[in-house]
């Protein structure tokens, strides 16, 4: 296998793995931990984390996987089952990770960001959280499953090359 193809495959599997791990960590530890804190703490923490995650490293990995998946599909278009697995992984990632993030989680994050806690009552904080938390969690579970399926498909495709 050519060196460039190998580098792209390693990057693709690494980036999809890091993305799956990130969403899994949110699903099984971050959000369950935040579910135990008062509304003001929850909203403040989510606002802070949503700001912090918008950084070059996260974007490089998140969107890097989105670019490396179709590139890998193209590079292995002559290897029937490998190609099909990589195309499947690409579709799952673009729909279940990128699509859900852009159409679901980001708008919820943006709506939460717009709340100025200093001027919001305790009752309003409860309503804000109630309208955010369960919807955001459901969407994140979809991203967790989709990114994990993507990872399994990319690993399988890579193993078939040997």
N, C-alpha and C positions, 0 to 999 in steps of 0.2 A: 504494500500500500504506500502511496506517495506520502511524503512527510507533511505536506500542506493538508491533505485529507485527514491525516491522523490528528494533526493539531486542531482542526475544525471539529472533529468528532469529540476529542477530549474536552474542548471548550463547551461544546453543545451539552454533553452529559454533565459537566461540572456546573454550568449555569442553570440547567433545568433542575439539578439536584439541590443547588443552593436555594432556588426559588421554592421548590417543594418543601424544603426544610424550614424556610422562613414562614410560609403559610401554616405548616404543621405546628410550629412553635406558637404562633398566635392562637391557633385552635385549641391546643392542649395545655397551654400554660399562661400565656399573657391574658387572654380574655377570661378564662376561668378565675384567674387571680384578680383581675379588675372587677369581676362580678361581685366580689365580696367587699368592695369599698363604697363609701357614700357617693351620692350623685355628683357633688361638686368635685370630688377627687377623681372620679371616673372621667368626667368631661374634661377636666384640666389635663389629666394624663393622656387621654386620647388626642386632644388638640396638640399637645407637646410631641407625642410620638408621630402623629401624622405630619407634623412639620419636619421632624428629624429624619424621617425616612426619605424625604425628597432630597436626595443627595446623589452626587455623581456615581458613587460605587453601586448603590441600589439600582439606579437607572441603567448603568452599564450591564449589570447582570440580568435584570428583568427584561430589558429590550434586546440585550445581546442574545439571549436565548431565542427571542422572537425572530431574530435575523439569522442565527446559525441553524435553526431547524429547517427552514426552507432551502437554505444554501446546502445543507447536508443532503436533503432530499434530491436536489439537483445533481450534486456530485456523485450520488449513487443511483442515478436513474436507470442504469443498466443492470443492477443487481435486484432482481424482481422482488423477493420478499423483504429485503432490507429497505428498498425504496418505498414499498407499501407501508411498512412500519413507520418510517420517517415521515411520510405524508400524513399518516394517521396522527402521529405525535404533533406535527405542525398544526393540524386542524384542531386537535384537542387543546393545545396551548393557546392558539389564537382566539378560540371561542371561549373556553372555560377559564382562562387566566387573564389574557389581555382584555377580551370583551367584557367579562364580568367585572374586572377592575375598573375599566373606563366607564362602563354604563351603570355600575352599581355602587361599588365601594367608594370611588372618588367623589361622586355626587353627595353621598352620605357624609363623607369626610368634610367636604366643602360646606355643607349645611351646618354641621357641628362647629366648624371653624368660625362661622358667622356669629355665634352666640357670645356675647360679652357677659361673662359670669358676674361681674360686679353689679350689673343692673338687672339681674334675673332673680326672681323669687325661688324659694325652695320648691314650691309646687311646679313652677315652670321648669326647673332643673329636672325634676322627676319626669315630666312630660317629654322633655328633650331627650333624655336618656331612653325612655320607653320607646320612642319613635326611632331610635338609632340602634340600640344594642342588639336586639334579636335579629333585625334585618341584616345588619353588618355581619353578625356571626354566621347566619345562613349563607350569605354570599361568600364569606371567607372559607366555609366548609366546601363549597363548590370549587373554589380556587385550589384548596388543598387537595381535593380528590383529582381535579383535572391536572394539576402539576405533578402529582404522584403517578398518575396514569402516563403522562408524558415521559416521566423519568423511566418508568418500566419499559415503555416502548423503545426509547432511545438506547437503553442498556441492552435490550433484546436484539435490536438491530445491530448494535456494535458487536455483540458476541457472535452473531451469525456471520460476521465478516472473517472470523478466524477459523 
